Amino acid sequence: MLSRGATTLLVHKGINENDDRRTALDRYVNGLHDAGERRFDILQVAAVIYLKKLDELGEDRQARLAANETLAGNFNSRATHV
């Protein structure tokens, strides 16, 4: 029998076994299961939503990093021209 995490990996090919998101997803889905959710379809939908949210947070983090690097670059270039 496949674990819930392994089943999700089969359905969603974008997650490989070494991906940090997999560990987070396993904890999340197992937490839902431990809390009493046993319906596979609900767990599957929750997993997809969770992964989408992780991706959005990652994109937000990358955008903030890029903005900070740009601001730092502008500040450093102004400091050297003064």
Distance bins in CASP14 RR format, pairs under 12 A and 6 or more apart:
PFRMAT RR
TARGET T0000
AUTHOR 0000-0000-0000
RMODE 2
METHOD distances of the structure
MODEL  1
1 7 0 0 0 0 1 0 0 0 0 0 0
2 8 0 0 0 0 1 0 0 0 0 0 0
2 9 0 0 0 0 1 0 0 0 0 0 0
2 10 1 0 0 1 0 0 0 0 0 0 0
2 11 0 0 0 0 0 1 0 0 0 0 0
2 40 0 0 0 0 0 1 0 0 0 0 0
3 9 0 0 0 0 1 0 0 0 0 0 0
3 10 0 0 0 0 0 1 0 0 0 0 0
3 17 0 0 0 0 0 1 0 0 0 0 0
3 22 0 0 0 0 0 1 0 0 0 0 0
3 25 0 0 0 0 0 1 0 0 0 0 0
3 26 1 0 0 1 0 0 0 0 0 0 0
3 29 0 0 0 0 1 0 0 0 0 0 0
3 30 0 0 0 0 1 0 0 0 0 0 0
3 33 0 0 0 0 0 1 0 0 0 0 0
3 43 0 0 0 0 0 1 0 0 0 0 0
4 10 0 0 0 0 0 1 0 0 0 0 0
4 11 0 0 0 0 0 1 0 0 0 0 0
4 22 0 0 0 0 0 1 0 0 0 0 0
4 25 0 0 0 0 1 0 0 0 0 0 0
4 26 1 0 0 1 0 0 0 0 0 0 0
4 27 0 0 0 0 0 1 0 0 0 0 0
4 28 0 0 0 0 0 1 0 0 0 0 0
4 29 1 0 1 0 0 0 0 0 0 0 0
4 30 1 0 0 1 0 0 0 0 0 0 0
4 31 0 0 0 0 1 0 0 0 0 0 0
4 32 0 0 0 0 1 0 0 0 0 0 0
4 33 1 0 0 1 0 0 0 0 0 0 0
4 34 0 0 0 0 0 1 0 0 0 0 0
4 37 0 0 0 0 0 1 0 0 0 0 0
4 38 0 0 0 0 0 1 0 0 0 0 0
4 39 0 0 0 0 0 1 0 0 0 0 0
4 40 1 0 0 1 0 0 0 0 0 0 0
4 42 0 0 0 0 0 1 0 0 0 0 0
4 43 1 0 0 1 0 0 0 0 0 0 0
4 44 0 0 0 0 1 0 0 0 0 0 0
4 46 0 0 0 0 0 1 0 0 0 0 0
4 47 0 0 0 0 1 0 0 0 0 0 0
5 11 0 0 0 0 1 0 0 0 0 0 0
5 12 0 0 0 0 1 0 0 0 0 0 0
5 15 0 0 0 0 1 0 0 0 0 0 0
5 17 0 0 0 0 0 1 0 0 0 0 0
5 19 0 0 0 0 0 1 0 0 0 0 0
5 21 0 0 0 0 0 1 0 0 0 0 0
5 22 1 0 0 1 0 0 0 0 0 0 0
5 23 0 0 0 0 0 1 0 0 0 0 0
5 24 0 0 0 0 0 1 0 0 0 0 0
5 25 1 0 0 1 0 0 0 0 0 0 0
5 26 1 0 1 0 0 0 0 0 0 0 0
5 27 0 0 0 0 0 1 0 0 0 0 0
5 28 0 0 0 0 1 0 0 0 0 0 0
5 29 1 0 0 1 0 0 0 0 0 0 0
5 30 0 0 0 0 1 0 0 0 0 0 0
5 31 0 0 0 0 0 1 0 0 0 0 0
5 32 0 0 0 0 0 1 0 0 0 0 0
5 33 0 0 0 0 0 1 0 0 0 0 0
5 40 0 0 0 0 0 1 0 0 0 0 0
5 43 0 0 0 0 1 0 0 0 0 0 0
5 44 0 0 0 0 0 1 0 0 0 0 0
5 46 0 0 0 0 0 1 0 0 0 0 0
5 47 1 0 0 1 0 0 0 0 0 0 0
5 50 0 0 0 0 0 1 0 0 0 0 0
5 51 0 0 0 0 0 1 0 0 0 0 0
6 12 0 0 0 0 0 1 0 0 0 0 0
6 15 0 0 0 0 0 1 0 0 0 0 0
6 17 0 0 0 0 1 0 0 0 0 0 0
6 22 0 0 0 0 1 0 0 0 0 0 0
6 25 0 0 0 0 0 1 0 0 0 0 0
6 26 0 0 0 0 1 0 0 0 0 0 0
6 29 0 0 0 0 0 1 0 0 0 0 0
6 47 0 0 0 0 0 1 0 0 0 0 0
7 15 0 0 0 0 0 1 0 0 0 0 0
7 25 0 0 0 0 0 1 0 0 0 0 0
7 26 0 0 0 0 0 1 0 0 0 0 0
7 29 0 0 0 0 1 0 0 0 0 0 0
7 33 0 0 0 0 0 1 0 0 0 0 0
7 40 1 0 0 1 0 0 0 0 0 0 0
7 41 0 0 0 0 0 1 0 0 0 0 0
7 43 0 0 0 0 1 0 0 0 0 0 0
7 44 1 0 0 1 0 0 0 0 0 0 0
7 47 0 0 0 0 1 0 0 0 0 0 0
8 14 0 0 0 0 0 1 0 0 0 0 0
8 15 1 0 0 1 0 0 0 0 0 0 0
8 17 0 0 0 0 0 1 0 0 0 0 0
8 19 0 0 0 0 0 1 0 0 0 0 0
8 21 0 0 0 0 0 1 0 0 0 0 0
8 22 0 0 0 0 1 0 0 0 0 0 0
8 24 0 0 0 0 0 1 0 0 0 0 0
8 25 1 0 0 1 0 0 0 0 0 0 0
8 26 0 0 0 0 1 0 0 0 0 0 0
8 28 0 0 0 0 0 1 0 0 0 0 0
8 29 1 0 0 1 0 0 0 0 0 0 0
8 30 0 0 0 0 0 1 0 0 0 0 0
8 32 0 0 0 0 0 1 0 0 0 0 0
8 33 0 0 0 0 0 1 0 0 0 0 0
8 40 0 0 0 0 0 1 0 0 0 0 0
8 43 0 0 0 0 1 0 0 0 0 0 0
8 44 1 0 0 1 0 0 0 0 0 0 0
8 45 0 0 0 0 0 1 0 0 0 0 0
8 46 0 0 0 0 1 0 0 0 0 0 0
8 47 1 0 1 0 0 0 0 0 0 0 0
8 48 0 0 0 0 1 0 0 0 0 0 0
8 49 0 0 0 0 0 1 0 0 0 0 0
8 50 0 0 0 0 1 0 0 0 0 0 0
8 51 0 0 0 0 1 0 0 0 0 0 0
9 15 1 0 1 0 0 0 0 0 0 0 0
9 16 1 0 0 1 0 0 0 0 0 0 0
9 17 1 0 0 1 0 0 0 0 0 0 0
9 18 0 0 0 0 0 1 0 0 0 0 0
9 19 0 0 0 0 1 0 0 0 0 0 0
9 21 0 0 0 0 0 1 0 0 0 0 0
9 22 1 0 0 1 0 0 0 0 0 0 0
9 25 0 0 0 0 1 0 0 0 0 0 0
9 26 0 0 0 0 1 0 0 0 0 0 0
9 29 0 0 0 0 0 1 0 0 0 0 0
9 44 0 0 0 0 0 1 0 0 0 0 0
9 47 0 0 0 0 1 0 0 0 0 0 0
9 51 0 0 0 0 0 1 0 0 0 0 0
10 17 0 0 0 0 0 1 0 0 0 0 0
10 44 0 0 0 0 0 1 0 0 0 0 0
10 47 0 0 0 0 0 1 0 0 0 0 0
11 25 0 0 0 0 0 1 0 0 0 0 0
11 29 0 0 0 0 0 1 0 0 0 0 0
11 40 0 0 0 0 0 1 0 0 0 0 0
11 41 0 0 0 0 0 1 0 0 0 0 0
11 43 0 0 0 0 0 1 0 0 0 0 0
11 44 1 0 0 1 0 0 0 0 0 0 0
11 45 0 0 0 0 0 1 0 0 0 0 0
11 47 0 0 0 0 1 0 0 0 0 0 0
11 48 0 0 0 0 1 0 0 0 0 0 0
11 51 0 0 0 0 0 1 0 0 0 0 0
12 19 0 0 0 0 0 1 0 0 0 0 0
12 21 0 0 0 0 0 1 0 0 0 0 0
12 22 0 0 0 0 0 1 0 0 0 0 0
12 25 0 0 0 0 1 0 0 0 0 0 0
12 29 0 0 0 0 0 1 0 0 0 0 0
12 44 0 0 0 0 1 0 0 0 0 0 0
12 45 0 0 0 0 0 1 0 0 0 0 0
12 47 1 0 0 1 0 0 0 0 0 0 0
12 48 1 0 0 1 0 0 0 0 0 0 0
12 49 0 0 0 0 0 1 0 0 0 0 0
12 50 0 0 0 0 0 1 0 0 0 0 0
12 51 1 0 0 1 0 0 0 0 0 0 0
12 52 0 0 0 0 0 1 0 0 0 0 0
12 54 0 0 0 0 0 1 0 0 0 0 0
12 55 0 0 0 0 0 1 0 0 0 0 0
13 19 0 0 0 0 0 1 0 0 0 0 0
13 51 0 0 0 0 0 1 0 0 0 0 0
14 21 0 0 0 0 1 0 0 0 0 0 0
14 22 0 0 0 0 0 1 0 0 0 0 0
14 25 0 0 0 0 0 1 0 0 0 0 0
14 48 0 0 0 0 0 1 0 0 0 0 0
14 51 0 0 0 0 1 0 0 0 0 0 0
14 55 0 0 0 0 0 1 0 0 0 0 0
15 21 1 0 1 0 0 0 0 0 0 0 0
15 22 1 0 1 0 0 0 0 0 0 0 0
15 23 0 0 0 0 0 1 0 0 0 0 0
15 24 0 0 0 0 0 1 0 0 0 0 0
15 25 1 0 0 1 0 0 0 0 0 0 0
15 26 0 0 0 0 0 1 0 0 0 0 0
15 29 0 0 0 0 0 1 0 0 0 0 0
15 47 0 0 0 0 1 0 0 0 0 0 0
15 48 0 0 0 0 0 1 0 0 0 0 0
15 50 0 0 0 0 0 1 0 0 0 0 0
15 51 1 0 0 1 0 0 0 0 0 0 0
15 52 0 0 0 0 0 1 0 0 0 0 0
15 54 0 0 0 0 0 1 0 0 0 0 0
15 55 0 0 0 0 0 1 0 0 0 0 0
16 22 1 0 0 1 0 0 0 0 0 0 0
16 23 0 0 0 0 0 1 0 0 0 0 0
16 25 0 0 0 0 0 1 0 0 0 0 0
17 23 0 0 0 0 1 0 0 0 0 0 0
17 25 0 0 0 0 0 1 0 0 0 0 0
17 26 0 0 0 0 0 1 0 0 0 0 0
19 25 0 0 0 0 1 0 0 0 0 0 0
19 26 0 0 0 0 0 1 0 0 0 0 0
19 51 0 0 0 0 1 0 0 0 0 0 0
19 54 0 0 0 0 1 0 0 0 0 0 0
19 55 0 0 0 0 0 1 0 0 0 0 0
20 26 0 0 0 0 0 1 0 0 0 0 0
20 27 0 0 0 0 0 1 0 0 0 0 0
20 51 0 0 0 0 0 1 0 0 0 0 0
20 54 0 0 0 0 1 0 0 0 0 0 0
20 58 0 0 0 0 0 1 0 0 0 0 0
21 27 0 0 0 0 0 1 0 0 0 0 0
21 28 0 0 0 0 1 0 0 0 0 0 0
21 29 0 0 0 0 0 1 0 0 0 0 0
21 47 0 0 0 0 0 1 0 0 0 0 0
21 50 0 0 0 0 1 0 0 0 0 0 0
21 51 1 0 0 1 0 0 0 0 0 0 0
21 52 0 0 0 0 0 1 0 0 0 0 0
21 53 0 0 0 0 0 1 0 0 0 0 0
21 54 1 0 1 0 0 0 0 0 0 0 0
21 55 0 0 0 0 1 0 0 0 0 0 0
21 57 0 0 0 0 0 1 0 0 0 0 0
21 58 0 0 0 0 1 0 0 0 0 0 0
22 28 0 0 0 0 0 1 0 0 0 0 0
22 29 0 0 0 0 0 1 0 0 0 0 0
22 30 0 0 0 0 0 1 0 0 0 0 0
22 47 0 0 0 0 0 1 0 0 0 0 0
22 50 0 0 0 0 0 1 0 0 0 0 0
22 51 0 0 0 0 1 0 0 0 0 0 0
22 54 0 0 0 0 0 1 0 0 0 0 0
23 29 0 0 0 0 0 1 0 0 0 0 0
23 30 0 0 0 0 0 1 0 0 0 0 0
23 54 0 0 0 0 0 1 0 0 0 0 0
24 30 0 0 0 0 0 1 0 0 0 0 0
24 31 0 0 0 0 0 1 0 0 0 0 0
24 47 0 0 0 0 0 1 0 0 0 0 0
24 50 1 0 0 1 0 0 0 0 0 0 0
24 51 0 0 0 0 1 0 0 0 0 0 0
24 53 0 0 0 0 0 1 0 0 0 0 0
24 54 1 0 0 1 0 0 0 0 0 0 0
24 55 0 0 0 0 0 1 0 0 0 0 0
24 57 0 0 0 0 0 1 0 0 0 0 0
24 58 0 0 0 0 0 1 0 0 0 0 0
25 31 0 0 0 0 0 1 0 0 0 0 0
25 32 0 0 0 0 0 1 0 0 0 0 0
25 43 0 0 0 0 0 1 0 0 0 0 0
25 44 0 0 0 0 0 1 0 0 0 0 0
25 46 0 0 0 0 1 0 0 0 0 0 0
25 47 1 0 1 0 0 0 0 0 0 0 0
25 48 0 0 0 0 1 0 0 0 0 0 0
25 49 0 0 0 0 0 1 0 0 0 0 0
25 50 1 0 0 1 0 0 0 0 0 0 0
25 51 1 0 0 1 0 0 0 0 0 0 0
25 52 0 0 0 0 0 1 0 0 0 0 0
25 53 0 0 0 0 0 1 0 0 0 0 0
25 54 1 0 0 1 0 0 0 0 0 0 0
25 55 0 0 0 0 0 1 0 0 0 0 0
26 32 0 0 0 0 0 1 0 0 0 0 0
26 33 0 0 0 0 0 1 0 0 0 0 0
26 34 0 0 0 0 0 1 0 0 0 0 0
26 43 0 0 0 0 0 1 0 0 0 0 0
26 47 0 0 0 0 1 0 0 0 0 0 0
26 50 0 0 0 0 0 1 0 0 0 0 0
26 51 0 0 0 0 0 1 0 0 0 0 0
27 33 0 0 0 0 0 1 0 0 0 0 0
27 34 0 0 0 0 0 1 0 0 0 0 0
27 47 0 0 0 0 0 1 0 0 0 0 0
27 50 0 0 0 0 1 0 0 0 0 0 0
27 54 0 0 0 0 0 1 0 0 0 0 0
28 34 0 0 0 0 0 1 0 0 0 0 0
28 35 0 0 0 0 0 1 0 0 0 0 0
28 37 0 0 0 0 0 1 0 0 0 0 0
28 43 0 0 0 0 1 0 0 0 0 0 0
28 46 1 0 0 1 0 0 0 0 0 0 0
28 47 1 0 0 1 0 0 0 0 0 0 0
28 48 0 0 0 0 0 1 0 0 0 0 0
28 49 0 0 0 0 1 0 0 0 0 0 0
28 50 1 0 1 0 0 0 0 0 0 0 0
28 51 0 0 0 0 1 0 0 0 0 0 0
28 53 0 0 0 0 1 0 0 0 0 0 0
28 54 0 0 0 0 1 0 0 0 0 0 0
29 35 0 0 0 0 0 1 0 0 0 0 0
29 36 0 0 0 0 0 1 0 0 0 0 0
29 37 0 0 0 0 1 0 0 0 0 0 0
29 38 0 0 0 0 0 1 0 0 0 0 0
29 40 0 0 0 0 0 1 0 0 0 0 0
29 42 0 0 0 0 0 1 0 0 0 0 0
29 43 1 0 1 0 0 0 0 0 0 0 0
29 44 0 0 0 0 1 0 0 0 0 0 0
29 45 0 0 0 0 0 1 0 0 0 0 0
29 46 1 0 0 1 0 0 0 0 0 0 0
29 47 1 0 1 0 0 0 0 0 0 0 0
29 48 0 0 0 0 0 1 0 0 0 0 0
29 49 0 0 0 0 0 1 0 0 0 0 0
29 50 1 0 0 1 0 0 0 0 0 0 0
29 51 0 0 0 0 0 1 0 0 0 0 0
30 36 0 0 0 0 0 1 0 0 0 0 0
30 37 0 0 0 0 0 1 0 0 0 0 0
30 43 0 0 0 0 1 0 0 0 0 0 0
30 46 0 0 0 0 0 1 0 0 0 0 0
30 47 0 0 0 0 0 1 0 0 0 0 0
30 50 0 0 0 0 0 1 0 0 0 0 0
31 37 0 0 0 0 1 0 0 0 0 0 0
31 38 0 0 0 0 0 1 0 0 0 0 0
31 43 0 0 0 0 1 0 0 0 0 0 0
31 46 0 0 0 0 0 1 0 0 0 0 0
31 47 0 0 0 0 0 1 0 0 0 0 0
31 50 0 0 0 0 0 1 0 0 0 0 0
32 38 0 0 0 0 1 0 0 0 0 0 0
32 39 0 0 0 0 1 0 0 0 0 0 0
32 40 0 0 0 0 0 1 0 0 0 0 0
32 42 1 0 0 1 0 0 0 0 0 0 0
32 43 1 0 0 1 0 0 0 0 0 0 0
32 44 0 0 0 0 0 1 0 0 0 0 0
32 45 0 0 0 0 0 1 0 0 0 0 0
32 46 1 0 1 0 0 0 0 0 0 0 0
32 47 0 0 0 0 1 0 0 0 0 0 0
32 49 0 0 0 0 0 1 0 0 0 0 0
32 50 0 0 0 0 1 0 0 0 0 0 0
33 39 0 0 0 0 1 0 0 0 0 0 0
33 40 0 0 0 0 1 0 0 0 0 0 0
33 42 0 0 0 0 0 1 0 0 0 0 0
33 43 1 0 0 1 0 0 0 0 0 0 0
33 44 0 0 0 0 0 1 0 0 0 0 0
33 46 0 0 0 0 0 1 0 0 0 0 0
33 47 0 0 0 0 0 1 0 0 0 0 0
34 43 0 0 0 0 0 1 0 0 0 0 0
35 42 0 0 0 0 0 1 0 0 0 0 0
35 43 0 0 0 0 0 1 0 0 0 0 0
35 46 0 0 0 0 0 1 0 0 0 0 0
36 42 0 0 0 0 0 1 0 0 0 0 0
36 43 0 0 0 0 0 1 0 0 0 0 0
37 43 1 0 0 1 0 0 0 0 0 0 0
37 44 0 0 0 0 0 1 0 0 0 0 0
37 45 0 0 0 0 0 1 0 0 0 0 0
37 46 1 0 0 1 0 0 0 0 0 0 0
37 47 0 0 0 0 0 1 0 0 0 0 0
39 45 0 0 0 0 1 0 0 0 0 0 0
39 46 0 0 0 0 1 0 0 0 0 0 0
40 46 0 0 0 0 0 1 0 0 0 0 0
40 47 0 0 0 0 0 1 0 0 0 0 0
41 47 0 0 0 0 0 1 0 0 0 0 0
41 48 0 0 0 0 0 1 0 0 0 0 0
42 48 0 0 0 0 0 1 0 0 0 0 0
42 49 0 0 0 0 0 1 0 0 0 0 0
43 49 0 0 0 0 0 1 0 0 0 0 0
43 50 0 0 0 0 0 1 0 0 0 0 0
44 50 0 0 0 0 0 1 0 0 0 0 0
44 51 0 0 0 0 0 1 0 0 0 0 0
45 51 0 0 0 0 0 1 0 0 0 0 0
45 52 0 0 0 0 0 1 0 0 0 0 0
46 52 0 0 0 0 0 1 0 0 0 0 0
46 53 0 0 0 0 0 1 0 0 0 0 0
47 53 0 0 0 0 0 1 0 0 0 0 0
47 54 0 0 0 0 0 1 0 0 0 0 0
48 54 0 0 0 0 0 1 0 0 0 0 0
48 55 0 0 0 0 0 1 0 0 0 0 0
49 55 0 0 0 0 0 1 0 0 0 0 0
49 56 0 0 0 0 0 1 0 0 0 0 0
50 56 0 0 0 0 0 1 0 0 0 0 0
50 57 0 0 0 0 0 1 0 0 0 0 0
51 57 0 0 0 0 0 1 0 0 0 0 0
51 58 0 0 0 0 0 1 0 0 0 0 0
52 58 0 0 0 0 0 1 0 0 0 0 0
52 59 0 0 0 0 0 1 0 0 0 0 0
53 59 0 0 0 0 0 1 0 0 0 0 0
53 60 0 0 0 0 0 1 0 0 0 0 0
54 60 0 0 0 0 0 1 0 0 0 0 0
54 61 0 0 0 0 0 1 0 0 0 0 0
55 61 0 0 0 0 0 1 0 0 0 0 0
55 62 0 0 0 0 0 1 0 0 0 0 0
56 62 0 0 0 0 0 1 0 0 0 0 0
56 63 0 0 0 0 0 1 0 0 0 0 0
57 63 0 0 0 0 0 1 0 0 0 0 0
57 64 0 0 0 0 0 1 0 0 0 0 0
58 64 0 0 0 0 1 0 0 0 0 0 0
58 65 0 0 0 0 1 0 0 0 0 0 0
58 66 0 0 0 0 0 1 0 0 0 0 0
59 65 0 0 0 0 0 1 0 0 0 0 0
59 66 0 0 0 0 0 1 0 0 0 0 0
60 66 0 0 0 0 0 1 0 0 0 0 0
60 67 0 0 0 0 0 1 0 0 0 0 0
61 67 0 0 0 0 0 1 0 0 0 0 0
61 68 0 0 0 0 0 1 0 0 0 0 0
62 68 0 0 0 0 0 1 0 0 0 0 0
62 69 0 0 0 0 0 1 0 0 0 0 0
63 69 0 0 0 0 0 1 0 0 0 0 0
63 70 0 0 0 0 0 1 0 0 0 0 0
64 70 0 0 0 0 0 1 0 0 0 0 0
64 71 0 0 0 0 0 1 0 0 0 0 0
65 71 0 0 0 0 0 1 0 0 0 0 0
65 72 0 0 0 0 0 1 0 0 0 0 0
66 72 0 0 0 0 0 1 0 0 0 0 0
66 73 0 0 0 0 0 1 0 0 0 0 0
67 73 0 0 0 0 0 1 0 0 0 0 0
67 74 0 0 0 0 0 1 0 0 0 0 0
68 74 0 0 0 0 0 1 0 0 0 0 0
68 75 0 0 0 0 0 1 0 0 0 0 0
69 75 0 0 0 0 0 1 0 0 0 0 0
69 76 0 0 0 0 0 1 0 0 0 0 0
70 76 0 0 0 0 0 1 0 0 0 0 0
70 77 0 0 0 0 0 1 0 0 0 0 0
71 77 0 0 0 0 0 1 0 0 0 0 0
71 78 0 0 0 0 0 1 0 0 0 0 0
72 78 0 0 0 0 0 1 0 0 0 0 0
72 79 0 0 0 0 0 1 0 0 0 0 0
73 79 0 0 0 0 1 0 0 0 0 0 0
73 80 0 0 0 0 0 1 0 0 0 0 0
74 80 0 0 0 0 0 1 0 0 0 0 0
74 81 0 0 0 0 0 1 0 0 0 0 0
75 81 0 0 0 0 0 1 0 0 0 0 0
75 82 0 0 0 0 0 1 0 0 0 0 0
76 82 0 0 0 0 0 1 0 0 0 0 0
END
